[in-house]
Every structure is written in C-alpha cells, then in structure tokens.
C-alpha cells in the first residue's frame, strides 16, 4: 500500500466521494450532504461498484461494495477508508505497478475466470456469456482507421489475445503475441432492415472457442445512406461492463488519431489482468482468505 500522504486524508476522501456521487447523479456537489446516507440519493449496485473502484484507483485502498449500500454516509465511508489506509492493507488491484514479464506466456486463472471456464465446458455452444454491443456510426467511417484502432487495442490489452487451455493441474490462460484482430467489414447497402437486424443478432449468438479464440470479434456493416453499424462481440471471460467502457474510450482516441493521420497517444498500462490474478491469490492465501472460507 502507498504510504499516507497529504492527498490521502479524511477530508480529501470525503471531497472525492462528494464529487463522484454528484457526477453520477448529475447534480451540484454542494447538494450532497456528507452526513446523509449515500443510499438516500438513490444509487444502485452498479453505481456502488463504480464508486468502490474509483476509491481503489484514487487512494489505493479497498472498501467492500456492500458498505455503499448499507446506509453509511460519505463522512462514515471516508473514516472507513482512512482507517483502512492507516492499517496498511494488502495493495489492491490497480494501486501497484505492473509486474514485468507477466504480460505474456501462461498464467493461472482467477476464481471468476475458473467459474466461466467451467461453465463453458458444460455448454460450449451456448451464447449465454457472450457480450455484444451494436453501435451506429453517423456519417462516413474510415474502415482502415477502425481496423487499425482495434488492432492496437488487441495489442495493448492481453485479455483480448488470451486463450484458455486445460493444463496438467487445471485450466491455464496463455497470452498470445502478434495476434491479428478479428475484423470484418461488410457492404450492407443492399440489405433491408430485417436482414441486417438478423445478421447483427447472428453475430451476437455465435459461440466462442476459449481454447482457440479469438475472444473478440468486430464486424462493421457499411452503408453510405443509413450509416455504419459496428458490432462488437466478446466472451465474458475476456471483458465485462467496466472494461467495455475503457475500450470504448480508448477506441475513440485511437480512431481519431488514425483517421487524422496523427500518432496515437495512450498512457502505458500499469497492470494486466495476470497481475490481478497474482494479487487475488496472495490475498486469499492469507488471513482474509481464511475468514472468507470460514464464512462461506
């Protein structure tokens, strides 16, 4: 954990929470009362997860998600966070630097990945854990720029070029290098709306082979009159709602750079998912893991 600093005080945490909650609610931070329960402002579990993740990233301390849904106020949550900082907790995912040499090769799976891998083995043809989004692009789209942007995302994020294999002691994940993005552009100008909708649905229902990949598919349907439809499909073992937001923001930066002929500028990654797996393993092998095992 990072040592306490001037930026990690009860007041700083309280101010950050006030501004974060106001941002989620789209209201003036002055309207947020630090002594009122956070739940009184109508946040849901997804908002609670976003706030929790923000505290981990900003202050390097972990608070349980349920604390945000149990009627605690911003003032009380700030005290909890400061208490955890003072107790020097195990570093949380996102608070440390990336471990060199862990971005490629074979790694163990997290418990969440193991669960999804097991479910996939039970029903390999199922699309239950497919994550699909269809986006309409208004105006002309540069197909080469989109292709280059998605290739950069695959090169940048190991989770998008990972395979899940059965090893001698259970499943392992293997990060591939030089993986080409699965990108296909189709002229949809001759397709009626019903047929185009059927093709989009079909893309979302195609199963993934976790051992062969790829686990991200990009399909672009181009039409100079109706605009372009971008369809992203991925298996949930590789992405979730949070990481899709990250990919969307980075895609905009990369596309604008490639379309404008300027170098793409994204900050280097501090950690990969394999770093999180190591953190989880270390944490669950200690007293906290024993307490969880005893509870469940």
MILOTI-921174 format. One record per residue: residue in three letters; x, y negated, z negated of N, C-alpha, C in turn. Coordinates in steps of 0.02 Angstrom, whole numbers, plus 32768, in hexadecimal, padded with zeros to 4 digits. Layout:
ALAXYZXYZXYZ;...
// end
This chain:
UNK802A803C8000800080008000802C7FC28000;UNK80137F8D801E80397F4F801F80387F307FDA;UNK806E7F0E7FC6806F7EED7F85803E7EB47F83;UNK80237EA37F467FF67E697F4180197E2B7F5B;UNK7FF47E007F7C800F7DC27F967FDB7D8C7F8D;UNK7FEE7D4F7FA17FBF7D177F997F807D217FC1;UNK7F857D497FF77F4B7D5580217F1F7D8E8009;UNK7F327DAE7FD27F0B7DE77FB97EF67DD87F71;UNK7EC97DAA7F6B7EAE7D977F2A7E637DA27F2B;UNK7E457D9F7EEF7DFC7DA77EEB7DDA7D717F14;UNK7DF37D347F107DD57CFD7F357DD97D077F80;UNK7E147D1F7F977E1E7D2B7FDF7DEF7D627FF8;UNK7DE97D977FD17DBD7DCE7FE47D747DB77FE5;UNK7D617D917FB27D1D7D787FAE7D0C7D4C7FE9;UNK7D3B7D207FFC7D307CF480357D2B7D1C8076;UNK7D577D4E807C7D547D7880B97D117D9C80BE;UNK7CFA7DB980867CBA7DDC80867C807DAD8097;UNK7C837D72807C7C4E7D41808A7C4B7D3180D5;UNK7C857D2580F37C877D14813A7C757D508166;UNK7C8B7D8C81517C7B7DC881787C307DD58177;UNK7C117DD1813D7BC97DDD81377BA37DA9815E;UNK7BB87D6A815A7B977D35817F7B9C7D4081CA;UNK7BD77D5981E07BE07D6782277BB17D9E823F;UNK7BAA7DD282167B7D7E0982297B347DF2822C;UNK7B237DC581FE7ADE7DAD81FA7AD17D718227;UNK7B097D5582437B047D1B826E7AE57CDF8249;UNK7AFE7CD3820D7AE77C9B81E57B247C7581CA;UNK7B177C3A81AD7B4C7C1181907B667C348150;UNK7BA97C3B81497BC37C5B810C7BAC7C3980CC;UNK7B9B7BF880D07B847BD580947B427BF18079;UNK7B1E7C1580A37ADF7C32808E7AE87C748069;UNK7B247C8E80677B327CCD80467B447CC07FFD;UNK7B1C7CDC7FCF7B297CD57F887B537D107F71;UNK7B8E7D017F567BBD7D357F437BA37D607F09;UNK7B707D487EE67B557D6E7EAD7B167D957EBE;UNK7AFF7D907EFB7AC57DB67F107ADB7DFA7F2C;UNK7AB37E2F7F227AC57E707F407ACD7E6A7F8C;UNK7B007E8A7FA67B0B7E897FEE7ACF7EA68013;UNK7AB07ED97FF57A767EF980157A3A7ECB801B;UNK7A397E967FF37A007E687FF679FF7E418037;UNK7A377E43805C7A3A7E20809C7A277E4E80D6;UNK7A147E8D80C679FA7EB980F97A2D7EDD8123;UNK7A6A7EE8810A7A9B7F0C81327A8A7F568134;UNK7A9D7F77816A7A927FBF81707AD47FE48168;UNK7AD08026816F7B0C804F81637B4380408196;UNK7B30803081D47B62802082077B877FE081F6;UNK7B617FAE81DD7B817F7081C77BAF7F7D818C;UNK7B997FA9815F7BC37FB981247C057FD8813A;UNK7C038004816C7C40802381857C6E7FEF81A4;UNK7C507FC081C87C797F8B81E87C9B7F5F81B4;UNK7C767F4F817F7C947F2781497CCB7F4D8127;UNK7CBE7F8D81187CF07FB780F77D307FBA8121;UNK7D287FC681627D627FCC818D7D887F89818F;UNK7D637F52818F7D837F1181907DAE7F048153;UNK7D957F1981187DBB7F1180DA7DFA7F3C80DC;UNK7DF57F7980F67E2F7FA480FC7E647F838128;UNK7E4E7F6781617E7C7F4A81917E9A7F098176;UNK7E707EDF81577E867E9D81417EB07E9F8101;UNK7E9C7ECA80D17EBC7EC980907EE17F0A807E;UNK7EDC7F3D80A97F017F7A809C7EE77FA18061;UNK7EA67F9F80547E8A7FC2801B7E487FE38030;UNK7E3A801D80147DFF804380277DC9803E7FF2;UNK7D8D802D80087D5280307FDD7D2180617FFC;UNK7D0080887FD47CD080B87FEE7C958094800F;UNK7C7F80AF80477C49808F806D7C0A80868043;UNK7BFB80B880197BBD80B57FF37BBB807B7FC2;UNK7BF6805F7FAF7BF680267F817BD17FEA7F9E;UNK7BD37FE57FE17BB37FAC80017B677FB48005;UNK7B4F7FEF7FF47B077FFE7FF97AE8800C7FB5;UNK7B0D7FFE7F7F7AF5800E7F3C7AE17FD07F13;UNK7AD77F987F357AC07F5D7F127AF67F327EF3;UNK7B367F3E7F047B6C7F147EEA7B6E7ED27F10;UNK7B847E9F7EED7B8A7E5D7F0C7BD07E557F2A;UNK7BD97E1F7F507C1A7E0F7F6C7C4D7E067F35;UNK7C397DE57EFF7C677DDA7EC77C7D7E1C7EA8;UNK7C4D7E4A7EA07C5D7E8B7E837C897EB57EB2;UNK7C7A7EB27EF27CA27ED77F237CE97EBC7F26;UNK7CF07E7A7F1F7D327E5C7F207D5C7E737EE5;UNK7D3C7E787EAB7D5F7E907E6F7D737ED97E78;UNK7D477F027E967D577F487EA27D947F4D7ED0;UNK7D937F247F057DCB7F267F357E0C7F107F14;UNK7E097EDC7EEC7E467EC37ECB7E607EF67E99;UNK7E327F187E787E467F4C7E487E697F857E6C;UNK7E4F7F977EA77E6F7FCD7ECF7EB37FB77EE7;UNK7EBB7F787EFA7EFC7F5F7F107F2E7F627ED6;UNK7F197F4D7E9C7F457F4C7E627F5A7F927E4D;UNK7F2F7FC47E5C7F3E80097E497F6D802A7E7B;UNK7F8280057EAF7FB080207EE27F9780617EFF;UNK7F5E80617F237F43809F7F3F7F6E80BA7F77;UNK7F5E80F77F8B7F7E81147FC67F6D80E98001;UNK7F9D80D9802D7F8F80AE80667F5680CA8090;UNK7F2B809D80A67EF280B380CF7F0580B18118;UNK7EDF80D581417EEB80D481897EE3808E81A2;UNK7F14807781C97F10803481E47F3A800381BD;UNK7F4E801481807F757FE581577FC07FEF815F;UNK7FD58025817D801C803381858031802C81CD;UNK8070803881D8808B8035821C80878079823C;UNK80898079827E808780B882A380C680E18295;UNK80BD8121828D80F5814E82818115816082C3;UNK8156815482CA81778162830A817681AC8319;UNK816C81BC835981708201836F813182298365;UNK80FB8208834F80BD822D8343808B8221837A;UNK809D81FB83AE806D81EC83E2806782228417;UNK80948252841980908286844C809C82CA842C;UNK809282FF8453809D83428439805F835D8416;UNK8068839083EB803083B183CA802A83998381;UNK7FEC8392836B7FDE837B83287FA383A2830C;UNK7F9C83A582CA7F6083C482AD7F23839882B9;UNK7EE883B382AB7EAA838E82B37E9483718270;UNK7E6F833A82737E4E832182377E13834F8227;UNK7DF7834881EC7DBE837181D97D8283638207;UNK7D798324821A7D43831382487D4D8333828C;UNK7D8A833282A57D99835282E57D8F839D82E2;UNK7DA483BB82AA7D9A840482A27D50841682A6;UNK7D2683ED82877CDE83FA82887CC383F782CF;UNK7CD683C382F57CBF83BC833A7CDB83F38367;UNK7D198406835B7D37843D83827D11847E8376;UNK7D00848B83377CDB84C883267C9684C88347;UNK7C73848F83447C31848B83627C35849383AE;UNK7C6A847983CC7C74848084147C7E84C98426;UNK7CA284EF83FC7CAD853684097C6B855D8406;UNK7C3D854683DD7BFC856783D87BD1855C8416;UNK7BD7852084337BAD850F846D7BD584E3849C;UNK7C01850284C27C3084DD84EC7C0D84B78525;UNK7BD184CE853A7BAE84AD85717B7F84768559;UNK7B7C846B85187B4E843984FD7B6983F28508;UNK7B3B83C385137B4D837D851A7B3B835584DB;UNK7B2D837984A57B17835884677B498323844F;UNK7B8A833284577BBD8304843D7BDD82DB8474;UNK7BBA82D584AD7BD082A784E07BBC826084CC;UNK7BE9823184D57BDC81EA84C97BDD81C8850D;UNK7BA481AD85227B9F819085657B8181498561;UNK7B9F811C85877B8680D8858C7B8680C485D6;UNK7B4F80A585EB7B49808B862F7B45803F862C;UNK7B71801D86507B747FD4864F7B6B7FB88694;UNK7B417F85869A7B387F6486DB7B687F2A86E1;UNK7B8B7F2887197BBA7EF187277B997EC28759;UNK7B907E8487437B707E53876F7BA47E35879D;UNK7B957E3487DE7BC47E1A880F7BF47E4F8827;UNK7C237E3A88507C547E69886C7C867E7F8836;UNK7C9A7EBE883A7CCC7ED9880C7D087EEF8834;UNK7D427EE488197D807EFB88397D8C7F438823;UNK7D827F7188517D8A7FB888417DD37FC7882E;UNK7E057FAE88547E4B7FBB883F7E5B7FA187FA;UNK7E407F6587E87E4E7F4987A67E2E7F73876F;UNK7DF07F8A877B7DCF7FB6874A7DF67FF78741;UNK7E0A801487797E30805387777E718049874F;UNK7E958013875D7ED48006873B7EC87FF986F0;UNK7E917FD686E07E827FC7869A7E7580078673;UNK7E4E8034868F7E3F8073866C7E7C809F8667;UNK7EA7809E869B7EE580C486977F1180AB865E;UNK7F13806986557F39804C861F7F1D806185DB;UNK7EDA806485D67EBB807985977ECD80C18586;UNK7ECE80EC85B97EE0813285AD7F2A8137859A;UNK7F55811085BB7F9C811085AA7FA780F58563;UNK7F7E80C7854F7F8780A3850F7F6D80CC84D4;UNK7F3580EF84DC7F14811284A37F1C815D84AB;UNK7F42817B847E7F4F81C384827F1081ED847E;UNK7EDD81D5845A7E9F81FB84537E7C82078496;UNK7E8A81DD84C77E6981E385087E8F82148536;UNK7EC8822C85217EEE825D85497F048298851D;UNK7ED882AD84F27EE682E384C37EBD832184D6;UNK7EDC835B84CE7EB9839B84D97EB583BF8496;UNK7E8383EA848F7E78840E84507E7C8458845E;UNK7EB1847784447EC184BD84537EBF84E88415;UNK7EB98528841F7EBB855783E77F02856D83DB;UNK7F1E855D83A17F61857183907F6285B08366;UNK7F9C85C3834F7FA2860083267F7F85FA82E3;UNK7F7C85BD82C97F5D85B282877F1F8587828B;UNK7EFD858882C57EC2855F82CD7ECB852C8305;UNK7E9C84FE830C7EA084CE83447ED7849B833A;UNK7EF5848683717F26845083717F13841F83A8;UNK7F2883E183A17F1E83B083D67F6183A083F7;UNK7F60839E84397F9D8391845E7F9483528488;UNK7FBF8321847C7FBC82E284A07FE482E984E0;UNK7FC482DD85197FE482E38559800482A0856D;UNK803882A385948058826785AF804B826285FA;UNK804782258613803C821C865B7FFA82368673;UNK7FC68230864A7F84824A865C7F5E82198689;UNK7F4A822E86C57F23820186F07EDC81FA86D6;UNK7EC181BF86D87E7D81B486C27E4C81D486F3;UNK7E1681EF86D87DE1820B87037DB481D28719;UNK7DC281B787547D9F817C876D7D84818B87B3;UNK7D45817F87BD7D26818C87FE7CF881528810;UNK7CFE8139884D7CD4810288657CA7811D889E;UNK7C66811088997C36812988CA7C0D80EF88E6;UNK7C0580EE89287BDB80BC89487B9280CE893D;UNK7B6F80A489167B2980B389057AF78089892C;UNK7B0F806789607AE3803A89867AAB806089AA;UNK7AB680A089B97A8280C689DC7A5680EF89AD;UNK7A5E80E7896C7A38810D893B79FD80E48920;UNK79C38104891C798C80E188FC799580E388B0;UNK796D80BC888D797580B48844796D80F6881F;UNK793D81208835793181608813796D818E8819;UNK798A8192885579C381BE88607A0081A4883A;UNK7A09816288387A41814688137A3A815587C9;UNK79FE814E87AE79F1815E87677A0181A78759;UNK79ED81D3878879F9821B877E7A44822A877D;UNK7A6B820887A77AB3821387A87AD481FA8768;UNK7ABB81C3874E7AD681A8870F7AC881D986D6;UNK7A8B81F286D37A798223869F7AA3826286A6;UNK7AAD827886E47AD682B486F17B1D82AB86D7;UNK7B38827086E07B7C826386C77B7F826B867B;UNK7B4B825386597B4B825786117B40829D85F6;UNK7B2582C9861E7B16830D86077B4C83408618;UNK7B7D832D86417BB1835B86537BDA836F8615;UNK7BE583AF860A7C0B83C485CF7C5583B385D7;UNK7C7983B2859F7CC183A8859F7CE383E9858A;UNK7D1D83F485A77D48842C85927D7F840F8567;UNK7D7B841B85257DAB83FC84F87DF384148502;UNK7DFA8450851D7E3D846C85277E5C84548569;UNK7E33844085997E4C842D85DB7E4883E285E6;UNK7E1183C385CF7E08837C85DA7DF6836C8622;UNK7DF3832C86347DFB82F286087DBF82E885DB;UNK7DC882C385A47D9282B785757D748272857C;UNK7D8A824E85B17D6B820E85C47D61820F860F;UNK7D23820186247D1481FD866B7CF881B7867A;UNK7D10819986B17CF9815786C57CDC815E870B;UNK7C9D814A87137C7C814C87547C6181078764;UNK7C7280EE87A07C5C80AD87B67C2F80B487F3;UNK7BF1809D87EE7BC3809D88267BBF80568841;UNK7BD7804B887E7BDB8008889A7BA07FFA88C8;UNK7B887FBD88C67B517FA688F07B567F5B88F4;UNK7B627F4189317B6C7EF989397B2C7ED1892B;UNK7AF27EF289307AB37ECF89257A9E7ED288DB;UNK7A9D7F0F88BF7A857F18887A7ABB7F108846;UNK7AFA7F0A885B7B307F07882B7B4B7F4C881C;UNK7B7D7F5187F47B9E7F9187E57B867FAD87A3;UNK7B857FEF879F7B75801287607BB38039874B;UNK7BCC802A87107C07804C86F47BEF807E86BF;UNK7BFF80BE86C97BE980F2869B7C2681108678;UNK7C27810B86377C5D8128860F7C41816485E9;UNK7C63819D85EE7C5081D985C87C8E81F485A6;UNK7C86820585667CBE822085407CA28250850C;UNK7CCD827E84F47CB882AB84BF7CC38288847C;UNK7C978296844D7C998274840C7CD9828583E5;UNK7CFB82BA83F77D3A82CB83D57D70829883E7;UNK7D668273841E7D98824284357D8481FA8424;UNK7D4381EB84217D2D81A784157CF281A783E5;UNK7CE5816C83C87CA9816183A17C92811A83AF;UNK7C5D8104838C7C4280C2839A7C75808B838F;UNK7C9C809283597CCE805E83497D03805A8380;UNK7D1E809483957D53809383C67D39807D840B;UNK7CF98089841A7CDD807084597CDE8023845A;UNK7CD2800584217CD67FBC841E7D1C7FA3842B;UNK7D4D7FC784107D937FB4841D7DA47FBC8467;UNK7D8F7FF384847D9C7FFE84CB7D7B7FC984F7;UNK7D3E7FB684E47D1B7F83850C7D3F7F41850B;UNK7D577F2D84D07D7B7EED84CB7DBD7EF084F1;UNK7DE07F2784EC7E207F2D85107E147F32855B;UNK7DDD7F52856F7DCE7F5885B77DC57F1385D6;UNK7DA27EE685B37D977EA385CD7DDA7E7F85D8;UNK7E077E8485A77E487E6385AC7E707E8085E7;UNK7E717EC285EB7E987EE286207E7B7ED48665;UNK7E397ED9866B7E1A7ECE86AC7E267E8786C5;UNK7E1D7E5686997E297E1186AD7E727E0686C2;UNK7EA07E2886A07EE67E2186B17EF57E3F86F6;UNK7EDE7E7D87007EEC7E9E87407EC77E7C877A;UNK7E897E66876E7E637E4587A37E837E0287B5;UNK7EA17DE087837EC07DA087907F097DA487A3;UNK7F247DE187A47F6A7DE987B87F9C7DD28784;UNK7F877DD187457FB47DBD870F7FC47DF986E2;UNK7FFD7DF886C0800F7E3186957FDD7E38865B;UNK7FCB7E76864D7F9E7E8486167FC37E7D85D4;UNK7FA47E5B85A47FC57E4F85637F997E69852B;UNK7FA87EA485127F877EBF84D77FBB7ECD84A2;UNK7FAB7EC184637FDD7ECE842F7FEC7F18842A;UNK80297F2B8418803A7F72841180127F9283D9;UNK80047FD283E07FDE7FF683AD800A80038370;UNK7FEE7FF883358013800682F8800E805082E5;UNK7FD5806E82F37FCA80B482DF7FA580D98317;UNK7FA9811B83167F81814683407F5681738313;UNK7F29819883327EFE81C2830A7F2581F882E5;UNK7F5D820D83017F86823F82DF7FA28224829D;UNK7FAC81E282997FC181C4825A7F8981C98227;UNK7F4B81BF823E7F1281C682107F0D820E81F7;UNK7F18823F82237F158285820E7F47829281D6;UNK7F84827681DE7FB6827F81AA7FA1825E8168;UNK7F848222816E7F6C81FF81327F368227810F;UNK7F07824181367ED08268811A7EE982A680F6;UNK7F1982C981167F34830580F87F5782F680B6;UNK7F7F82C180B57FA282AE80787F71829C8040;UNK7F3E827680537F0E825F80217EE582998004;UNK7ED082C7802E7EA682FE80177ECE83347FF2;UNK7F1083327FF97F3883637FD57F4A834B7F8F;UNK7F36830D7F7E7F4582F17F3C7F0A82F37F0D;UNK7F0C82CD7ED77ED682CC7EA57E9382B87EC2;UNK7E9282897EF27E5282747F0F7E3282AF7F35;UNK7E5B82D57F597E4183107F7B7E2683447F4B;UNK7E49834D7F147E31837C7EE17DED83677EC5;UNK7DE683257EBA7DA6830C7EA07D6E83167ED2;UNK7D7C830B7F137D4983167F467D36835F7F4A;UNK7D68838B7F487D5B83D37F4A7D3083E97F0F;UNK7D4083CF7ED57D1983E17E987CD183C87E9F;UNK7CC9838C7EBA7C86836F7EC17C5B83977EF1;UNK7C7783A47F2C7C4F83C67F607C4884107F53;
// end
